[in-house]
Amino acid sequence: MASRDGVSSDSGGQQGGVNPKAKTDPKKGLKDAAAFFIGIAMFQVFYITLSSGKFTLERFKIPPSHISIYINRMVISYRIFSFLGVFAVLIYDLGYGQHFGPVRRCLLLLLAFFYFVIILVYHIGGEQGYVTLFYWVIAISAFLVGSSYTLAAKIASDNIQYLLVSLPISKVLTFFYQLGFLTIWEYFGLSDTYYWMVVWQAIIAIFLCALTACLWIPGFEVEEGSQLSEKGENKPESTEKDDEGPHNAYNIFDSCMRAISPVLMSTLGFGLQNAFYPGVSPYKLTGIDQGFKITMVILFTSGIPSLVNLGLTSKGIGPNRPWTGGDRIWHGAWLFFCIQVICAIIFVCGLHYPGWPLSRAIRSDARILGLVTVIYDLCLQITYVIGTSGITKQGGKSPLKVSTVRIFTLTFAQISAAFIGDGYVKIYSKHENNRNNWPTAHYSVLRAFWFWTWNTTKIALSNVGKAFTIDLRKDILVKKEHLFIVYDDAPPEDDDPLLDLPFIHKKEESPDNHSFKGAHIFH
């Protein structure tokens, strides 16, 4: 990762991995602020997708009973397209790797533009709106988020602690924004809450993008006619020849091997988060009401590791230094990953062995489950911030490309874990109310493990295809095993499912909400 357009200190050759120029950099405060605000600006796409899912559901007139399917489809597409954005930057970085200035500016402007498009698509379409078009706009925005985050982490490696802290801070800010918005709207008796909450959230995101551009471009600007070396120097383009071809591949491999501990630490720790949280714990173990309270606690506790890391790095004693000599202690953060795995095993035992004393404790007492879940989340947050902070400081000739590789592997791990976690919850839910006919009751341990693993994987793979649709409304509302009757005041997107524009297809309107005239009937 880098300060400036991919600038990183040559940590292999400086004591403690601290760049002396960084101490006297007149733009340091500007860069810190830019790294912080770009994180908050980017993550609003995800919060519009997930946290505001209930409100977008109402705007598109989809029954509340379908909220889990709707959010699941939106999140799946978000994760896959953000991964594709990361992959695109990885290919660009490994193939070119020097000309990031124009790319980063275009991505930031495109992201601001797509926030405006989100508002436009959210507004048009009459009473029912164009949910499929909204779905694809979110997907394209997710691609931009994945690309932008990867570049930001590479360019601002010396300020990475501010980018890391922006994620938990943005969660808390979004929570208070929604709480305050609902309170004010209810106090004044205003209508269309679901519409204006999302619109204003996107407007604020546009403002954040503009503010970020004002901070980012001058803060990380590089003089014309120069480009970045992997050691953080501006060099004429004609001299940048030694990082090409097989030699470049060797440099990347060498840097990856030097940083293997922090890379795996952050990838395995944070990447496996969604395999168990929040689907298994807390919601599957305690229910919605208590589970919501636990997630609210984690909303605030998840930011503690990033804030502590920010304080340590500000004092020069953080993990953003070579993990040699006395700093070998940072390898000890693997202990937190071990604790995370133990917590995950406790969650699984709570589901499969409900008669065990520990299982009864976590299922009957939300405080115990909450404690274990908070520990689980804190451990993965700790491994993430420690690993991410130390990745580009372990030496080698291509430390910045290691950052891009790590984000790619982390994003892939997150997607895989999310799909596996969702598949596991679905296959478990299918059998949980039929303990007398438990599918693995007479299986050996290995055979039972294979049963759950195989069926979980099948469901996970089937979910991958759900990231692509040209008729989201029909996918949500129509099931082959049921008969659904949908009136013309809420028609499915069947004639032109992507745009379903009113001037392309028009139907005779139903005279009232109870008439079958013009009703669409699906089997």
C-alpha positions as CSV (number, residue, x, y, z in Angstrom):
1,M,0.0,0.0,0.0
2,A,1.2,3.5,-0.5
3,S,1.1,7.1,0.3
4,R,0.8,9.3,-2.7
5,D,-0.1,7.6,-6.0
6,G,1.0,4.2,-4.7
7,V,3.9,5.5,-2.7
8,S,5.3,3.4,0.1
9,S,8.3,3.7,2.3
10,D,11.0,1.2,1.5
11,S,10.4,-0.5,4.8
12,G,13.0,-3.1,4.2
13,G,15.8,-0.6,4.4
14,Q,14.6,1.8,7.1
15,Q,14.6,1.3,10.8
16,G,11.2,0.5,12.1
17,G,9.6,0.8,8.7
18,V,8.9,4.5,9.1
19,N,9.5,6.8,6.2
20,P,11.4,9.9,7.4
21,K,9.6,12.0,4.8
22,A,6.3,11.1,6.3
23,K,7.2,12.9,9.5
24,T,7.7,16.2,7.7
25,D,5.2,15.7,5.0
26,P,3.2,19.0,4.8
27,K,0.3,17.1,3.3
28,K,0.0,14.5,6.0
29,G,-3.1,15.9,7.5
30,L,-4.7,16.3,4.1
31,K,-3.9,12.7,3.2
32,D,-5.2,11.4,6.5
33,A,-8.5,13.2,6.0
34,A,-8.7,12.1,2.4
35,A,-8.2,8.4,3.3
36,F,-10.9,8.7,6.0
37,F,-13.5,10.4,3.9
38,I,-13.0,8.2,0.8
39,G,-13.9,5.2,3.0
40,I,-17.1,6.7,4.3
41,A,-18.1,7.9,0.8
42,M,-17.5,4.5,-0.8
43,F,-19.3,2.4,1.8
44,Q,-22.6,4.3,1.4
45,V,-23.4,2.0,-1.6
46,F,-23.4,-1.0,0.7
47,Y,-25.5,0.7,3.3
48,I,-28.1,1.8,0.7
49,T,-28.2,-1.9,-0.3
50,L,-28.4,-3.5,3.1
51,S,-29.2,-1.1,5.9
52,S,-31.8,0.7,3.8
53,G,-33.2,-2.5,2.3
54,K,-36.4,-2.2,4.2
55,F,-37.1,1.2,2.8
56,T,-36.2,0.4,-0.8
57,L,-38.4,-2.6,-0.5
58,E,-41.4,-0.4,0.3
59,R,-40.5,2.1,-2.5
60,F,-40.7,-0.7,-5.1
61,K,-43.9,-2.1,-3.6
62,I,-42.5,-5.6,-2.8
63,P,-44.3,-7.3,0.1
64,P,-42.4,-7.1,3.4
65,S,-42.5,-10.9,3.7
66,H,-40.0,-11.0,0.9
67,I,-37.4,-8.8,2.5
68,S,-34.9,-11.6,3.2
69,I,-35.0,-12.8,-0.4
70,Y,-34.7,-9.2,-1.7
71,I,-31.8,-8.2,0.5
72,N,-30.1,-11.6,-0.1
73,R,-30.2,-11.0,-3.9
74,M,-29.0,-7.5,-3.6
75,V,-26.1,-8.4,-1.3
76,I,-25.1,-11.4,-3.5
77,S,-24.8,-9.1,-6.5
78,Y,-23.0,-6.4,-4.5
79,R,-20.4,-8.9,-3.3
80,I,-19.8,-10.5,-6.7
81,F,-19.5,-7.2,-8.6
82,S,-17.3,-5.6,-5.9
83,F,-15.1,-8.7,-6.3
84,L,-15.0,-8.1,-10.1
85,G,-13.9,-4.5,-9.4
86,V,-11.1,-5.7,-7.2
87,F,-10.1,-8.3,-9.9
88,A,-10.0,-5.6,-12.6
89,V,-7.6,-3.5,-10.5
90,L,-5.5,-6.6,-9.8
91,I,-5.1,-7.3,-13.5
92,Y,-4.4,-3.6,-14.2
93,D,-1.8,-3.4,-11.4
94,L,0.0,-6.5,-12.4
95,G,0.0,-5.5,-16.1
96,Y,0.8,-1.8,-15.8
97,G,1.0,-0.8,-12.2
98,Q,2.2,2.8,-12.5
99,H,-0.4,5.1,-14.0
100,F,-2.9,5.3,-11.2
101,G,-3.6,9.1,-11.3
102,P,-6.1,9.2,-14.1
103,V,-7.7,5.9,-13.1
104,R,-8.3,7.0,-9.5
105,R,-9.8,10.3,-10.5
106,C,-12.2,8.7,-13.0
107,L,-13.3,6.1,-10.5
108,L,-14.1,8.8,-7.9
109,L,-16.0,10.9,-10.4
110,L,-17.9,7.8,-11.7
111,L,-18.8,6.8,-8.2
112,A,-20.3,10.3,-7.5
113,F,-22.1,10.1,-10.8
114,F,-23.6,6.7,-10.0
115,Y,-24.9,8.1,-6.7
116,F,-26.8,10.6,-8.8
117,V,-28.0,7.7,-11.0
118,I,-29.2,5.9,-7.9
119,I,-31.3,8.9,-7.0
120,L,-32.7,9.1,-10.6
121,V,-33.5,5.4,-10.9
122,Y,-35.0,5.4,-7.4
123,H,-37.3,8.3,-8.4
124,I,-38.6,7.3,-11.8
125,G,-41.0,4.5,-12.6
126,G,-44.2,5.8,-11.0
127,E,-45.6,4.1,-7.9
128,Q,-43.9,0.8,-8.4
129,G,-40.5,1.9,-9.8
130,Y,-37.9,0.0,-11.7
131,V,-36.5,-2.5,-9.2
132,T,-34.4,-4.4,-11.8
133,L,-32.8,-1.2,-13.1
134,F,-32.1,-0.2,-9.5
135,Y,-30.6,-3.6,-8.9
136,W,-28.1,-3.2,-11.8
137,V,-27.2,0.3,-10.9
138,I,-26.2,-0.9,-7.4
139,A,-24.3,-3.8,-9.1
140,I,-22.3,-1.4,-11.3
141,S,-21.7,0.9,-8.3
142,A,-20.4,-2.1,-6.4
143,F,-17.9,-2.7,-9.2
144,L,-16.7,0.9,-8.7
145,V,-16.5,0.5,-5.0
146,G,-14.3,-2.6,-5.3
147,S,-12.0,-0.8,-7.8
148,S,-11.9,2.4,-5.8
149,Y,-11.2,0.7,-2.4
150,T,-8.4,-1.4,-3.9
151,L,-6.7,1.7,-5.4
152,A,-7.3,3.7,-2.2
153,A,-5.6,1.1,-0.1
154,K,-2.7,0.9,-2.4
155,I,-2.2,4.6,-2.9
156,A,-2.7,5.6,0.8
157,S,-0.7,2.8,2.5
158,D,1.0,5.3,4.9
159,N,-2.5,6.5,5.9
160,I,-4.2,3.1,5.8
161,Q,-5.1,3.4,9.5
162,Y,-7.6,6.2,8.6
163,L,-9.1,4.1,5.8
164,L,-9.5,1.2,8.2
165,V,-11.2,3.2,10.8
166,S,-13.7,4.7,8.3
167,L,-15.5,1.4,7.9
168,P,-16.8,1.0,11.5
169,I,-17.2,4.8,11.8
170,S,-19.4,4.8,8.7
171,K,-21.6,2.0,10.2
172,V,-22.2,4.1,13.3
173,L,-22.8,7.3,11.3
174,T,-25.3,5.5,9.1
175,F,-27.1,4.1,12.2
176,F,-27.5,7.5,13.7
177,Y,-28.5,9.1,10.4
178,Q,-31.3,6.6,10.0
179,L,-32.4,6.9,13.6
180,G,-32.3,10.7,13.4
181,F,-34.1,10.8,10.1
182,L,-36.9,8.6,11.3
183,T,-37.3,10.6,14.5
184,I,-37.5,13.9,12.7
185,W,-39.8,12.6,10.0
186,E,-42.2,11.1,12.6
187,Y,-42.1,14.2,14.8
188,F,-43.2,16.5,11.9
189,G,-45.6,13.9,10.5
190,L,-44.0,13.8,7.1
191,S,-44.8,11.1,4.5
192,D,-42.8,9.0,2.1
193,T,-40.2,8.2,4.7
194,Y,-38.9,5.2,2.7
195,Y,-38.3,7.4,-0.3
196,W,-36.7,10.4,1.2
197,M,-34.4,8.5,3.6
198,V,-32.6,6.8,0.7
199,V,-32.6,9.9,-1.5
200,W,-31.0,12.0,1.2
201,Q,-28.5,9.2,2.0
202,A,-27.4,9.3,-1.7
203,I,-27.3,13.1,-1.7
204,I,-25.0,13.0,1.3
205,A,-22.9,10.4,-0.4
206,I,-22.5,12.7,-3.4
207,F,-21.4,15.5,-1.1
208,L,-18.9,13.1,0.5
209,C,-17.5,12.2,-2.9
210,A,-17.0,15.9,-3.7
211,L,-15.4,16.5,-0.4
212,T,-13.1,13.5,-0.9
213,A,-12.1,14.7,-4.3
214,C,-11.1,18.1,-2.9
215,L,-8.9,16.4,-0.3
216,W,-7.7,13.4,-2.3
217,I,-6.5,15.0,-5.6
218,P,-4.3,17.7,-4.1
219,G,-3.2,15.4,-1.2
220,F,-1.9,12.6,-3.4
221,E,-1.1,14.5,-6.5
222,V,2.1,13.6,-8.4
223,E,4.0,16.0,-10.6
224,E,3.4,15.8,-14.3
225,G,5.8,13.7,-16.3
226,S,6.6,11.3,-13.5
227,Q,5.3,8.0,-12.3
228,L,5.6,5.9,-9.2
229,S,8.2,3.3,-8.4
230,E,7.4,0.5,-6.0
231,K,9.7,2.2,-3.5
232,G,7.8,5.4,-3.4
233,E,9.9,7.6,-5.6
234,N,8.8,9.7,-8.6
235,K,10.8,8.5,-11.5
236,P,10.9,9.3,-15.2
237,E,8.9,6.8,-17.2
238,S,11.9,5.8,-19.3
239,T,13.8,4.5,-16.2
240,E,11.0,2.2,-15.0
241,K,12.2,-0.9,-16.9
242,D,13.3,-3.3,-14.2
243,D,9.9,-4.3,-13.0
244,E,8.8,-5.8,-16.3
245,G,8.5,-9.5,-17.3
246,P,9.6,-12.5,-15.3
247,H,11.7,-10.3,-13.0
248,N,8.6,-8.4,-12.0
249,A,6.8,-11.7,-11.3
250,Y,9.6,-12.8,-9.1
251,N,9.6,-9.4,-7.2
252,I,5.8,-9.8,-6.5
253,F,6.3,-13.4,-5.4
254,D,9.2,-12.4,-3.1
255,S,7.2,-9.6,-1.6
256,C,4.2,-11.8,-1.0
257,M,6.3,-14.4,0.7
258,R,7.8,-11.7,3.0
259,A,4.3,-10.6,3.9
260,I,2.7,-14.0,4.1
261,S,1.9,-13.8,7.8
262,P,-0.1,-10.5,7.7
263,V,-1.7,-11.4,4.3
264,L,-3.0,-14.7,5.6
265,M,-3.9,-13.1,9.0
266,S,-6.2,-10.5,7.5
267,T,-7.6,-12.8,4.8
268,L,-8.5,-15.7,7.0
269,G,-9.6,-13.6,10.0
270,F,-11.8,-11.1,8.3
271,G,-12.6,-13.2,5.2
272,L,-14.4,-15.8,7.2
273,Q,-16.6,-13.3,9.1
274,N,-19.8,-14.0,7.2
275,A,-19.6,-17.7,7.5
276,F,-21.0,-17.5,11.0
277,Y,-22.0,-13.9,11.6
278,P,-24.8,-12.9,11.6
279,G,-26.6,-15.8,10.1
280,V,-25.6,-18.5,12.6
281,S,-24.7,-16.3,15.5
282,P,-26.7,-14.5,16.8
283,Y,-29.9,-15.0,14.7
284,K,-30.0,-18.7,14.4
285,L,-29.0,-19.3,18.0
286,T,-31.3,-16.8,19.7
287,G,-33.9,-15.3,17.3
288,I,-34.5,-11.9,15.8
289,D,-35.2,-9.8,18.8
290,Q,-32.2,-10.8,20.9
291,G,-30.1,-11.1,17.8
292,F,-30.8,-7.5,16.8
293,K,-29.6,-6.3,20.2
294,I,-26.4,-8.3,19.9
295,T,-25.7,-6.8,16.4
296,M,-26.3,-3.3,17.8
297,V,-23.6,-3.9,20.4
298,I,-21.2,-5.2,17.8
299,L,-22.0,-2.1,15.7
300,F,-20.2,-0.1,18.3
301,T,-17.6,-2.6,19.5
302,S,-16.3,-3.5,16.0
303,G,-14.7,-0.1,15.7
304,I,-12.5,-0.5,18.8
305,P,-9.6,-2.4,17.1
306,S,-9.4,0.2,14.3
307,L,-9.3,3.1,16.8
308,V,-6.7,1.4,19.0
309,N,-4.6,0.8,15.8
310,L,-5.0,4.4,14.9
311,G,-3.6,5.5,18.3
312,L,-0.7,3.0,18.1
313,T,0.4,4.0,14.6
314,S,0.1,7.7,15.5
315,K,2.6,7.1,18.3
316,G,4.9,5.0,16.0
317,I,4.4,1.7,17.8
318,G,1.8,0.2,15.6
319,P,1.9,-2.9,13.3
320,N,2.8,-0.7,10.3
321,R,6.5,-1.6,10.5
322,P,8.7,-4.6,9.6
323,W,7.8,-7.6,11.8
324,T,11.4,-8.2,12.8
325,G,13.3,-7.9,16.0
326,G,11.1,-6.6,18.8
327,D,8.2,-6.2,16.4
328,R,8.0,-10.0,15.9
329,I,5.3,-9.7,18.6
330,W,2.8,-8.8,15.9
331,H,2.9,-12.4,14.6
332,G,1.3,-13.2,17.9
333,A,-1.9,-11.8,16.6
334,W,-2.5,-15.3,15.2
335,L,-3.7,-16.1,18.7
336,F,-6.8,-14.0,18.0
337,F,-7.5,-16.1,14.9
338,C,-7.4,-19.2,17.0
339,I,-9.9,-17.7,19.5
340,Q,-12.1,-16.8,16.5
341,V,-12.1,-20.4,15.3
342,I,-12.9,-21.6,18.9
343,C,-15.9,-19.3,18.9
344,A,-17.0,-20.6,15.5
345,I,-16.8,-24.2,16.8
346,I,-19.0,-23.1,19.8
347,F,-21.6,-21.7,17.4
348,V,-21.7,-25.0,15.4
349,C,-21.9,-27.1,18.5
350,G,-24.8,-25.0,19.7
351,L,-26.7,-25.9,16.6
352,H,-25.8,-29.6,16.3
353,Y,-25.5,-30.6,19.9
354,P,-28.2,-28.6,21.7
355,G,-28.1,-30.9,24.7
356,W,-24.5,-30.0,25.7
357,P,-24.2,-27.7,28.8
358,L,-22.4,-25.1,26.8
359,S,-24.9,-25.2,24.0
360,R,-27.8,-24.8,26.4
361,A,-26.0,-21.9,28.0
362,I,-25.6,-19.9,24.8
363,R,-29.0,-20.7,23.5
364,S,-30.9,-19.9,26.7
365,D,-28.9,-16.8,27.8
366,A,-28.5,-14.0,25.2
367,R,-25.8,-12.4,27.4
368,I,-23.5,-15.4,27.1
369,L,-24.2,-15.7,23.4
370,G,-23.6,-12.0,23.0
371,L,-20.3,-12.2,24.8
372,V,-19.1,-15.0,22.6
373,T,-20.3,-13.2,19.5
374,V,-18.6,-10.0,20.4
375,I,-15.4,-11.9,21.1
376,Y,-15.7,-13.5,17.7
377,D,-16.1,-10.2,16.0
378,L,-13.3,-8.4,17.9
379,C,-10.9,-11.2,17.1
380,L,-11.6,-10.9,13.3
381,Q,-11.4,-7.1,13.5
382,I,-8.0,-7.3,15.3
383,T,-6.5,-9.7,12.8
384,Y,-7.8,-7.6,10.0
385,V,-6.4,-4.2,11.2
386,I,-3.0,-5.7,12.3
387,G,-2.5,-7.7,9.1
388,T,-3.6,-4.9,6.8
389,S,-1.4,-2.3,8.5
390,G,1.7,-4.5,8.2
391,I,1.4,-5.9,4.7
392,T,3.4,-3.3,2.7
393,K,6.0,-2.9,5.4
394,Q,7.7,-6.3,5.2
395,G,10.2,-5.4,2.5
396,G,10.7,-6.7,-1.0
397,K,10.8,-4.8,-4.3
398,S,7.0,-4.9,-5.0
399,P,5.3,-4.4,-1.6
400,L,2.5,-2.3,-3.1
401,K,1.3,-5.0,-5.4
402,V,1.0,-7.3,-2.4
403,S,-1.7,-5.0,-1.2
404,T,-3.7,-5.5,-4.3
405,V,-3.2,-9.3,-4.2
406,R,-4.3,-9.3,-0.6
407,I,-7.5,-7.4,-1.2
408,F,-8.3,-9.8,-4.1
409,T,-7.8,-12.9,-1.9
410,L,-9.7,-11.2,1.0
411,T,-12.6,-10.3,-1.2
412,F,-12.7,-13.8,-2.6
413,A,-12.7,-15.3,0.9
414,Q,-15.5,-12.9,1.9
415,I,-17.7,-14.0,-1.0
416,S,-17.0,-17.7,-0.4
417,A,-17.7,-17.4,3.3
418,A,-20.9,-15.5,2.7
419,F,-22.2,-18.0,0.3
420,I,-21.2,-20.9,2.4
421,G,-22.7,-19.4,5.5
422,D,-26.0,-18.8,3.7
423,G,-26.0,-22.3,2.3
424,Y,-25.3,-23.8,5.8
425,V,-28.1,-21.8,7.4
426,K,-30.5,-22.9,4.7
427,I,-29.7,-26.6,4.9
428,Y,-29.7,-26.6,8.7
429,S,-33.1,-24.8,8.7
430,K,-34.5,-27.5,6.5
431,H,-33.9,-30.1,9.2
432,E,-33.8,-28.2,12.5
433,N,-37.5,-28.8,13.4
434,N,-37.3,-32.5,12.8
435,R,-34.8,-33.8,15.4
436,N,-36.4,-37.2,15.4
437,N,-35.4,-37.7,11.8
438,W,-32.0,-35.9,12.0
439,P,-30.2,-36.6,8.7
440,T,-26.9,-37.5,10.3
441,A,-28.1,-39.2,13.4
442,H,-26.5,-42.5,12.6
443,Y,-23.5,-41.2,10.6
444,S,-19.9,-41.3,11.6
445,V,-18.2,-38.0,12.3
446,L,-16.5,-37.9,8.9
447,R,-19.6,-38.9,7.0
448,A,-21.7,-36.3,8.9
449,F,-19.1,-33.6,8.1
450,W,-19.3,-34.6,4.4
451,F,-23.1,-34.4,4.4
452,W,-23.2,-30.9,5.8
453,T,-20.3,-29.7,3.7
454,W,-21.6,-31.1,0.4
455,N,-25.1,-29.8,0.8
456,T,-23.9,-26.4,2.0
457,T,-21.6,-26.2,-1.1
458,K,-24.4,-27.1,-3.5
459,I,-26.6,-24.4,-2.1
460,A,-23.7,-21.9,-2.1
461,L,-22.9,-22.6,-5.8
462,S,-26.5,-22.3,-6.8
463,N,-26.6,-18.8,-5.2
464,V,-23.7,-17.6,-7.4
465,G,-26.0,-17.6,-10.5
466,K,-28.5,-15.5,-8.7
467,A,-26.2,-12.5,-9.0
468,F,-27.4,-12.1,-12.5
469,T,-31.0,-11.4,-13.4
470,I,-33.1,-9.4,-15.9
471,D,-36.3,-9.6,-13.9
472,L,-35.7,-9.2,-10.2
473,R,-39.3,-8.6,-9.3
474,K,-40.4,-11.9,-10.8
475,D,-37.5,-13.8,-9.2
476,I,-38.6,-12.5,-5.8
477,L,-42.3,-12.9,-6.2
478,V,-42.7,-16.0,-8.4
479,K,-42.1,-19.5,-7.2
480,K,-42.9,-22.5,-9.4
481,E,-44.5,-24.4,-6.5
482,H,-47.0,-21.7,-5.7
483,L,-49.6,-19.7,-7.5
484,F,-49.2,-15.9,-7.3
485,I,-51.7,-13.4,-8.6
486,V,-50.3,-9.9,-9.1
487,Y,-52.6,-7.1,-10.2
488,D,-51.8,-4.5,-12.8
489,D,-51.3,-1.9,-10.0
490,A,-48.3,-4.0,-9.1
491,P,-47.2,-5.7,-12.4
492,P,-44.2,-7.9,-12.6
493,E,-41.3,-6.9,-14.9
494,D,-42.0,-9.4,-17.6
495,D,-42.3,-7.5,-20.9
496,D,-39.1,-5.4,-20.7
497,P,-37.7,-6.7,-17.4
498,L,-34.5,-4.6,-17.3
499,L,-36.0,-1.2,-18.0
500,D,-39.8,-1.9,-17.9
501,L,-40.4,1.6,-19.2
502,P,-44.1,2.7,-19.3
503,F,-43.8,3.9,-22.9
504,I,-42.6,0.5,-24.1
505,H,-45.5,-1.5,-22.7
506,K,-48.8,-0.4,-21.4
507,K,-51.7,-2.5,-20.0
508,E,-55.2,-1.6,-19.2
509,E,-55.3,-0.5,-15.6
510,S,-57.4,-2.4,-13.1
511,P,-60.4,-0.3,-12.1
512,D,-59.9,-1.2,-8.5
513,N,-57.6,-3.1,-6.2
514,H,-59.8,-6.2,-6.1
515,S,-60.5,-6.8,-9.8
516,F,-59.0,-9.7,-11.7
517,K,-59.1,-7.7,-14.9
518,G,-55.6,-7.7,-16.4
519,A,-54.2,-9.7,-13.6
520,H,-50.9,-11.6,-14.2
521,I,-51.1,-15.2,-13.1
522,F,-47.9,-17.2,-12.6
523,H,-47.4,-20.9,-11.8
